Amino acid sequence: MEERGVQFKSVFIFAKLDGPIIDFQFAILRGLRIGFGYNSIVRSPAVEELFDFPLISNGASDGAGNHPMAILEKMSGGENPWVQLKNDELWFAFGFTISSFNLISATAVALVQFGGAGPVFRIFGDLTISYPPDDISATAKLFYIEVVMMAELNFAEDCFKVEAALAPSSFVFVPYCRLKGGLALYSFFGRSPHAGDWVFTVGGYHRAFQVPAHYPRAARLGLDFNISIISIRGECYFAITPKAIMTGALIRCELHIGPVFAWLDAAFDGMFDNLPNRTLAHSTTAMVQFSPLHYWVSMGVEVGVECRVPLLFCTVKIRICIGARLEIEGPEFGGSA
Protein backbone atom coordinates (compact mmCIF):
# COMPACT_ATOMS: atom_id res chain seq x y z
CA MET A 1 0.00 0.00 0.00
CA GLU A 2 1.03 3.65 -0.40
CA GLU A 3 0.27 6.67 1.80
CA ARG A 4 1.68 10.14 1.11
CA GLY A 5 4.22 8.66 -1.24
CA VAL A 6 5.40 6.08 1.31
CA GLN A 7 4.89 2.42 0.51
CA PHE A 8 4.11 0.05 3.37
CA LYS A 9 2.67 -3.38 4.09
CA SER A 10 -0.23 -4.00 6.41
CA VAL A 11 -1.63 -7.04 8.18
CA PHE A 12 -4.37 -7.67 10.71
CA ILE A 13 -5.66 -10.78 12.46
CA PHE A 14 -9.03 -11.38 14.08
CA ALA A 15 -9.88 -14.67 15.80
CA LYS A 16 -13.01 -15.77 17.66
CA LEU A 17 -13.55 -18.92 19.69
CA ASP A 18 -17.11 -19.86 20.65
CA GLY A 19 -17.83 -22.12 23.59
CA PRO A 20 -18.88 -22.87 26.24
CA ILE A 21 -15.21 -22.91 27.23
CA ILE A 22 -15.05 -22.91 31.04
CA ASP A 23 -17.83 -23.45 33.58
CA PHE A 24 -17.20 -21.51 36.83
CA GLN A 25 -20.48 -22.77 38.39
CA PHE A 26 -21.75 -19.21 38.91
CA ALA A 27 -20.78 -18.16 35.37
CA ILE A 28 -19.78 -19.68 32.04
CA LEU A 29 -17.07 -18.38 29.74
CA ARG A 30 -18.74 -18.69 26.35
CA GLY A 31 -16.28 -17.08 23.97
CA LEU A 32 -12.94 -15.40 23.35
CA ARG A 33 -11.95 -12.76 20.79
CA ILE A 34 -8.45 -11.68 19.82
CA GLY A 35 -7.30 -9.09 17.31
CA PHE A 36 -4.03 -7.63 16.11
CA GLY A 37 -3.17 -5.11 13.43
CA TYR A 38 0.04 -3.65 12.01
CA ASN A 39 -0.11 -0.51 9.86
CA SER A 40 -3.85 -0.38 10.35
CA ILE A 41 -6.40 1.10 12.77
CA VAL A 42 -9.82 0.10 14.05
CA ARG A 43 -12.43 2.77 13.36
CA SER A 44 -14.03 3.94 16.58
CA PRO A 45 -17.80 3.40 16.35
CA ALA A 46 -20.48 5.82 17.41
CA VAL A 47 -22.53 4.43 20.27
CA GLU A 48 -25.45 3.61 17.93
CA GLU A 49 -23.05 1.57 15.76
CA LEU A 50 -21.96 -0.69 18.62
CA PHE A 51 -24.79 -3.12 17.87
CA ASP A 52 -22.94 -3.94 14.62
CA PHE A 53 -19.35 -3.51 15.83
CA PRO A 54 -17.55 -6.77 14.92
CA LEU A 55 -15.37 -6.93 18.02
CA ILE A 56 -18.44 -7.35 20.25
CA SER A 57 -21.22 -8.27 17.79
CA ASN A 58 -21.65 -10.65 14.88
CA GLY A 59 -23.64 -8.07 12.93
CA ALA A 60 -20.71 -6.93 10.81
CA SER A 61 -20.05 -10.48 9.60
CA ASP A 62 -23.63 -11.33 8.60
CA GLY A 63 -23.63 -13.48 5.50
CA ALA A 64 -20.02 -14.56 5.99
CA GLY A 65 -20.83 -17.63 8.09
CA ASN A 66 -17.73 -19.14 9.67
CA HIS A 67 -15.52 -18.62 6.63
CA PRO A 68 -12.42 -16.68 7.89
CA MET A 69 -11.64 -14.85 4.67
CA ALA A 70 -15.27 -13.80 4.21
CA ILE A 71 -15.35 -12.41 7.76
CA LEU A 72 -12.12 -10.47 7.21
CA GLU A 73 -13.52 -9.06 3.98
CA LYS A 74 -16.64 -7.89 5.80
CA MET A 75 -14.47 -6.11 8.39
CA SER A 76 -12.09 -4.43 5.94
CA GLY A 77 -14.31 -3.88 2.89
CA GLY A 78 -16.80 -1.15 2.01
CA GLU A 79 -16.59 2.63 1.90
CA ASN A 80 -16.01 3.07 5.64
CA PRO A 81 -14.57 -0.25 6.89
CA TRP A 82 -14.00 -1.11 10.52
CA VAL A 83 -10.34 -1.93 9.90
CA GLN A 84 -8.60 0.77 7.87
CA LEU A 85 -5.04 0.91 6.52
CA LYS A 86 -2.78 3.51 8.16
CA ASN A 87 0.99 3.64 8.22
CA ASP A 88 2.90 3.42 11.54
CA GLU A 89 -0.14 2.32 13.55
CA LEU A 90 -0.41 -0.76 15.74
CA TRP A 91 -3.37 -2.20 17.67
CA PHE A 92 -4.23 -5.13 19.93
CA ALA A 93 -7.65 -6.34 21.05
CA PHE A 94 -8.79 -8.96 23.53
CA GLY A 95 -12.28 -9.79 24.65
CA PHE A 96 -14.58 -12.42 26.08
CA THR A 97 -18.23 -13.38 26.42
CA ILE A 98 -19.56 -14.59 29.75
CA SER A 99 -23.02 -15.50 31.06
CA SER A 100 -24.35 -16.02 34.56
CA PHE A 101 -27.39 -18.12 35.59
CA ASN A 102 -28.82 -17.62 32.08
CA LEU A 103 -29.98 -14.19 33.31
CA ILE A 104 -27.00 -12.04 32.35
CA SER A 105 -24.82 -12.18 29.27
CA ALA A 106 -21.93 -9.80 28.71
CA THR A 107 -19.33 -9.30 26.02
CA ALA A 108 -16.38 -7.00 26.74
CA VAL A 109 -13.43 -6.10 24.53
CA ALA A 110 -10.33 -4.03 25.35
CA LEU A 111 -8.58 -2.33 22.45
CA VAL A 112 -5.19 -0.61 22.62
CA GLN A 113 -3.93 1.39 19.68
CA PHE A 114 -0.47 2.97 19.27
CA GLY A 115 0.50 5.63 16.78
CA GLY A 116 2.62 8.71 16.27
CA ALA A 117 0.04 11.04 17.87
CA GLY A 118 -0.22 8.98 21.06
CA PRO A 119 -1.84 5.85 22.48
CA VAL A 120 -5.57 5.26 22.57
CA PHE A 121 -7.24 2.90 25.06
CA ARG A 122 -10.81 1.74 24.48
CA ILE A 123 -13.23 -0.65 26.16
CA PHE A 124 -16.41 -1.84 24.43
CA GLY A 125 -19.22 -3.78 26.06
CA ASP A 126 -22.61 -5.34 25.39
CA LEU A 127 -24.71 -6.37 28.41
CA THR A 128 -28.09 -8.15 28.27
CA ILE A 129 -30.37 -9.00 31.20
CA SER A 130 -33.60 -10.95 30.73
CA TYR A 131 -36.14 -12.81 32.85
CA PRO A 132 -37.35 -15.55 32.85
CA PRO A 133 -33.96 -17.01 31.94
CA ASP A 134 -35.31 -19.74 29.67
CA ASP A 135 -34.99 -19.38 25.91
CA ILE A 136 -38.61 -18.46 25.34
CA SER A 137 -40.40 -15.98 23.12
CA ALA A 138 -40.24 -12.28 23.93
CA THR A 139 -43.97 -12.16 24.69
CA ALA A 140 -43.43 -14.51 27.66
CA LYS A 141 -40.56 -12.53 29.21
CA LEU A 142 -41.02 -10.11 32.10
CA PHE A 143 -38.23 -7.87 30.86
CA TYR A 144 -35.35 -7.76 28.41
CA ILE A 145 -32.71 -5.04 28.70
CA GLU A 146 -29.67 -4.67 26.47
CA VAL A 147 -27.08 -1.94 26.96
CA VAL A 148 -24.03 -1.20 24.82
CA MET A 149 -21.23 1.00 26.10
CA MET A 150 -17.81 2.32 25.19
CA ALA A 151 -15.07 4.08 27.15
CA GLU A 152 -12.08 5.78 25.55
CA LEU A 153 -8.94 7.38 26.93
CA ASN A 154 -7.40 9.14 23.95
CA PHE A 155 -3.94 10.68 24.33
CA ALA A 156 -3.85 11.54 20.63
CA GLU A 157 -6.75 13.98 21.07
CA ASP A 158 -6.40 14.42 24.87
CA CYS A 159 -9.94 13.46 25.82
CA PHE A 160 -11.80 10.91 27.93
CA LYS A 161 -15.16 9.61 26.73
CA VAL A 162 -17.83 7.27 28.06
CA GLU A 163 -21.05 6.54 26.17
CA ALA A 164 -23.86 4.04 26.67
CA ALA A 165 -27.20 3.38 25.02
CA LEU A 166 -30.20 1.09 25.40
CA ALA A 167 -30.90 -1.25 22.51
CA PRO A 168 -34.22 -0.66 20.67
CA SER A 169 -35.26 -4.19 21.63
CA SER A 170 -35.24 -3.41 25.39
CA PHE A 171 -38.59 -3.63 27.20
CA VAL A 172 -40.16 -4.15 30.63
CA PHE A 173 -43.29 -6.14 31.55
CA VAL A 174 -44.42 -6.62 27.95
CA PRO A 175 -42.73 -6.10 24.55
CA TYR A 176 -45.13 -3.22 23.96
CA CYS A 177 -43.41 -1.22 26.72
CA ARG A 178 -40.14 -0.16 25.06
CA LEU A 179 -37.18 1.52 26.70
CA LYS A 180 -34.81 3.93 24.98
CA GLY A 181 -32.10 6.46 25.72
CA GLY A 182 -28.43 6.98 26.35
CA LEU A 183 -25.84 8.67 28.52
CA ALA A 184 -22.44 10.22 27.93
CA LEU A 185 -19.51 11.70 29.81
CA TYR A 186 -16.83 13.71 27.97
CA SER A 187 -13.80 15.42 29.49
CA PHE A 188 -11.04 17.31 27.64
CA PHE A 189 -7.51 17.97 28.87
CA GLY A 190 -3.91 18.65 27.86
CA ARG A 191 -3.40 19.89 24.29
CA SER A 192 -7.06 19.63 23.33
CA PRO A 193 -8.52 22.93 22.05
CA HIS A 194 -11.36 22.27 24.52
CA ALA A 195 -9.10 21.55 27.52
CA GLY A 196 -10.89 22.18 30.81
CA ASP A 197 -14.34 21.58 29.33
CA TRP A 198 -16.49 18.60 30.28
CA VAL A 199 -20.09 17.41 30.11
CA PHE A 200 -22.23 14.69 31.64
CA THR A 201 -25.66 13.96 30.23
CA VAL A 202 -28.35 11.33 30.63
CA GLY A 203 -30.90 11.63 27.86
CA GLY A 204 -29.55 14.74 26.14
CA TYR A 205 -30.01 18.46 26.68
CA HIS A 206 -32.57 21.21 26.99
CA ARG A 207 -34.16 21.96 23.63
CA ALA A 208 -32.86 25.52 23.66
CA PHE A 209 -29.33 24.69 24.77
CA GLN A 210 -26.84 25.40 22.01
CA VAL A 211 -24.89 22.14 22.08
CA PRO A 212 -21.19 22.67 21.20
CA ALA A 213 -19.92 20.59 18.31
CA HIS A 214 -17.51 18.63 20.56
CA TYR A 215 -20.28 17.55 22.97
CA PRO A 216 -21.91 14.11 22.61
CA ARG A 217 -25.52 13.69 21.49
CA ALA A 218 -27.32 11.28 23.82
CA ALA A 219 -30.79 10.01 22.94
CA ARG A 220 -33.67 10.94 25.24
CA LEU A 221 -34.20 8.51 28.10
CA GLY A 222 -37.74 7.32 27.76
CA LEU A 223 -40.48 4.75 27.70
CA ASP A 224 -43.06 4.03 25.00
CA PHE A 225 -46.12 1.93 25.81
CA ASN A 226 -48.67 1.16 23.11
CA ILE A 227 -51.47 -1.38 23.27
CA SER A 228 -54.78 -1.24 21.47
CA ILE A 229 -56.54 1.97 22.53
CA ILE A 230 -53.94 3.28 25.01
CA SER A 231 -50.53 4.84 24.45
CA ILE A 232 -48.19 6.35 27.03
CA ARG A 233 -44.93 8.14 26.29
CA GLY A 234 -42.51 9.42 28.86
CA GLU A 235 -39.12 11.09 28.47
CA CYS A 236 -36.57 12.67 30.77
CA TYR A 237 -33.03 14.00 30.73
CA PHE A 238 -30.33 15.59 32.85
CA ALA A 239 -27.17 17.42 31.80
CA ILE A 240 -24.45 19.36 33.54
CA THR A 241 -21.55 21.36 32.09
CA PRO A 242 -19.14 23.88 33.63
CA LYS A 243 -21.59 26.65 32.68
CA ALA A 244 -25.07 25.17 32.98
CA ILE A 245 -27.23 22.48 34.52
CA MET A 246 -30.54 21.32 33.10
CA THR A 247 -33.11 18.62 33.68
CA GLY A 248 -36.51 17.79 32.36
CA ALA A 249 -39.27 15.27 31.82
CA LEU A 250 -42.55 14.81 30.04
CA ILE A 251 -45.46 12.43 29.97
CA ARG A 252 -48.18 12.10 27.35
CA CYS A 253 -51.12 9.74 27.66
CA GLU A 254 -53.57 9.09 24.82
CA LEU A 255 -56.82 7.17 24.61
CA HIS A 256 -58.49 6.23 21.33
CA ILE A 257 -62.04 4.85 21.42
CA GLY A 258 -63.77 4.94 18.07
CA PRO A 259 -64.30 8.59 17.08
CA VAL A 260 -63.19 9.82 20.52
CA PHE A 261 -59.61 10.85 21.24
CA ALA A 262 -58.52 12.01 24.70
CA TRP A 263 -55.11 13.08 25.94
CA LEU A 264 -53.16 14.27 28.97
CA ASP A 265 -49.88 16.21 28.76
CA ALA A 266 -47.78 17.10 31.77
CA ALA A 267 -44.67 19.22 31.24
CA PHE A 268 -41.98 21.30 32.92
CA ASP A 269 -39.63 23.41 30.79
CA GLY A 270 -36.78 25.92 31.02
CA MET A 271 -34.39 27.78 28.76
CA PHE A 272 -32.10 30.80 28.40
CA ASP A 273 -33.79 34.16 28.49
CA ASN A 274 -32.20 35.30 25.21
CA LEU A 275 -33.56 32.42 23.14
CA PRO A 276 -36.80 33.01 21.25
CA ASN A 277 -38.50 29.63 21.59
CA ARG A 278 -40.35 29.49 24.88
CA THR A 279 -43.02 27.06 23.81
CA LEU A 280 -43.97 24.58 26.51
CA ALA A 281 -45.04 21.98 23.96
CA HIS A 282 -44.27 18.44 25.16
CA SER A 283 -41.31 18.69 27.51
CA THR A 284 -40.52 19.06 31.16
CA THR A 285 -37.33 20.91 31.95
CA ALA A 286 -35.44 23.10 34.39
CA MET A 287 -32.32 25.01 33.53
CA VAL A 288 -29.79 26.97 35.57
CA GLN A 289 -27.04 28.91 33.85
CA PHE A 290 -24.06 29.43 36.14
CA SER A 291 -22.33 32.39 34.49
CA PRO A 292 -23.96 34.81 34.43
CA LEU A 293 -26.36 33.28 36.95
CA HIS A 294 -29.77 32.76 35.40
CA TYR A 295 -32.60 30.28 35.88
CA TRP A 296 -35.83 29.70 34.05
CA VAL A 297 -38.49 27.14 34.95
CA SER A 298 -41.84 26.36 33.37
CA MET A 299 -44.48 23.84 34.42
CA GLY A 300 -47.69 22.95 32.70
CA VAL A 301 -50.49 20.45 32.26
CA GLU A 302 -53.14 20.03 29.59
CA VAL A 303 -56.16 17.74 29.35
CA GLY A 304 -58.32 17.45 26.28
CA VAL A 305 -60.86 15.42 24.37
CA GLU A 306 -61.76 15.40 20.70
CA CYS A 307 -64.64 13.75 18.88
CA ARG A 308 -65.27 13.41 15.15
CA VAL A 309 -68.93 13.08 14.18
CA PRO A 310 -69.77 12.17 10.55
CA LEU A 311 -72.74 14.10 9.18
CA LEU A 312 -73.90 13.30 5.66
CA PHE A 313 -71.13 14.65 3.37
CA CYS A 314 -68.95 16.18 6.06
CA THR A 315 -67.36 15.45 9.43
CA VAL A 316 -67.78 17.70 12.45
CA LYS A 317 -64.85 17.85 14.85
CA ILE A 318 -65.57 18.84 18.45
CA ARG A 319 -62.51 19.63 20.54
CA ILE A 320 -62.36 20.68 24.19
CA CYS A 321 -59.14 21.19 26.16
CA ILE A 322 -58.07 22.93 29.34
CA GLY A 323 -54.59 23.59 30.62
CA ALA A 324 -52.45 25.63 32.97
CA ARG A 325 -48.87 26.88 32.82
CA LEU A 326 -46.51 28.53 35.29
CA GLU A 327 -43.22 30.22 34.37
CA ILE A 328 -40.58 31.43 36.82
CA GLU A 329 -37.25 33.08 36.03
CA GLY A 330 -34.57 35.17 37.65
CA PRO A 331 -32.78 37.12 38.70
CA GLU A 332 -34.70 39.37 39.10
CA PHE A 333 -37.32 36.94 40.36
CA GLY A 334 -40.47 36.99 38.26
CA GLY A 335 -42.87 34.88 36.32
CA SER A 336 -46.29 34.42 34.79
CA ALA A 337 -49.20 32.00 35.00
HELIX and SHEET records of a PDB file:
HELIX    1   1 VAL A   47  ASP A   52  5                                   6    
HELIX    2   2 GLY A   59  SER A   61  5                                   3    
HELIX    3   3 PRO A   68  SER A   76  1                                   9    
HELIX    4   4 ALA A  138  ALA A  140  5                                   3    
SHEET    1   A 2 GLU A   2  GLU A   3  0                                        
SHEET    2   A 2 VAL A   6  GLN A   7 -1                                        
SHEET    1   B12 VAL A  11  ASP A  23  0                                        
SHEET    2   B12 ILE A  28  VAL A  42 -1                                        
SHEET    3   B12 VAL A  83  SER A 100 -1                                        
SHEET    4   B12 ILE A 104  PHE A 114 -1                                        
SHEET    5   B12 VAL A 120  TYR A 131 -1                                        
SHEET    6   B12 PHE A 143  ASN A 154 -1                                        
SHEET    7   B12 CYS A 159  LEU A 166 -1                                        
SHEET    8   B12 GLY A 182  PHE A 188 -1                                        
SHEET    9   B12 TRP A 198  VAL A 202 -1                                        
SHEET   10   B12 ILE A 230  ILE A 240 -1                                        
SHEET   11   B12 LEU A 221  ILE A 227 -1                                        
SHEET   12   B12 CYS A 177  LYS A 180 -1                                        
SHEET    1   C 7 VAL A  11  ASP A  23  0                                        
SHEET    2   C 7 ILE A  28  VAL A  42 -1                                        
SHEET    3   C 7 VAL A  83  SER A 100 -1                                        
SHEET    4   C 7 ILE A 104  PHE A 114 -1                                        
SHEET    5   C 7 VAL A 120  TYR A 131 -1                                        
SHEET    6   C 7 PHE A 143  ASN A 154 -1                                        
SHEET    7   C 7 PHE A 171  VAL A 172 -1                                        
SHEET    1   D14 VAL A  11  ASP A  23  0                                        
SHEET    2   D14 ILE A  28  VAL A  42 -1                                        
SHEET    3   D14 VAL A  83  SER A 100 -1                                        
SHEET    4   D14 ILE A 104  PHE A 114 -1                                        
SHEET    5   D14 VAL A 120  TYR A 131 -1                                        
SHEET    6   D14 PHE A 143  ASN A 154 -1                                        
SHEET    7   D14 CYS A 159  LEU A 166 -1                                        
SHEET    8   D14 GLY A 182  PHE A 188 -1                                        
SHEET    9   D14 TRP A 198  VAL A 202 -1                                        
SHEET   10   D14 ILE A 230  ILE A 240 -1                                        
SHEET   11   D14 ALA A 244  ILE A 257 -1                                        
SHEET   12   D14 VAL A 260  ASP A 269 -1                                        
SHEET   13   D14 HIS A 294  LEU A 311 -1                                        
SHEET   14   D14 THR A 285  GLN A 289 -1                                        
SHEET    1   E15 VAL A  11  ASP A  23  0                                        
SHEET    2   E15 ILE A  28  VAL A  42 -1                                        
SHEET    3   E15 VAL A  83  SER A 100 -1                                        
SHEET    4   E15 ILE A 104  PHE A 114 -1                                        
SHEET    5   E15 VAL A 120  TYR A 131 -1                                        
SHEET    6   E15 PHE A 143  ASN A 154 -1                                        
SHEET    7   E15 CYS A 159  LEU A 166 -1                                        
SHEET    8   E15 GLY A 182  PHE A 188 -1                                        
SHEET    9   E15 TRP A 198  VAL A 202 -1                                        
SHEET   10   E15 ILE A 230  ILE A 240 -1                                        
SHEET   11   E15 ALA A 244  ILE A 257 -1                                        
SHEET   12   E15 VAL A 260  ASP A 269 -1                                        
SHEET   13   E15 HIS A 294  LEU A 311 -1                                        
SHEET   14   E15 CYS A 314  GLY A 330 -1                                        
SHEET   15   E15 GLY A 334  SER A 336 -1                                        
END                                                                             
